[in-house]
Amino acid sequence: MMPPENKLVSELARENGISEQTLYTWRRNLKTQGVPVPGNGKNAEEWSSKDKFGVVLETAQLNEAELAEYCRRKGLYVEQIAAWRDACQEANTQTVERTREQREQSKSDRKRIKQLEKELQRKEKALAEAAALIILRKKAQAIWGDPEED
């Protein structure tokens, strides 16, 4: 279930004569204890963000030797954990930049909406004026008749 083999639960159950339900229960118990257990045959790069963050937290206080041992045990590379740590550290920076971009986009959207509303209002006035002229022309024709009839 866990690195370095990353075997499927069904495969482990067959090999060891343990029921799949027992393995799933063990995995669930480990997850509730906060141990990162991807356990579905995925390699480390396919792990969920939560599992990667758990590894970063577990390894935060380890020195190089302890980190290397941890990596051997889990089937990971020191470089992977360093990349995950960098990603975690940059997570809020990206959020701030994204928020700034969204604010700028929102500002430009509001400006564009205001411009479009003004244009729509102008066109509605022109349409209302044209409709009024058509109605007046029809009324004038009904009262005085067609100029071509004379």
Stockholm file with secondary structure:
# STOCKHOLM 1.0

chainA/1-150         MMPPENKLVSELARENGISEQTLYTWRRNLKTQGVPVPGNGKNAEEWSSKDKFGVVLETAQLNEAELAEYCRRKGLYVEQIAAWRDACQEANTQTVERTREQREQSKSDRKRIKQLEKELQRKEKALAEAAALIILRKKAQAIWGDPEED
#=GR chainA/1-150 SS CCTTTCCCHHHHHHHHTCCHHHHHHHHHHHHHTTCCCCCSSCCGGGSCHHHHHHHHHHHTTCCHHHHHHHHHHHTCCHHHHHHHHHHHHHHHHHHHHHHHHHHHHHHHHHHHHHHHHHHHHHHHHHHHHHHHHHHHHHHHHHHHCCGGGC
#=GC SS_cons         CCTTTCCCHHHHHHHHTCCHHHHHHHHHHHHHTTCCCCCSSCCGGGSCHHHHHHHHHHHTTCCHHHHHHHHHHHTCCHHHHHHHHHHHHHHHHHHHHHHHHHHHHHHHHHHHHHHHHHHHHHHHHHHHHHHHHHHHHHHHHHHHCCGGGC
//
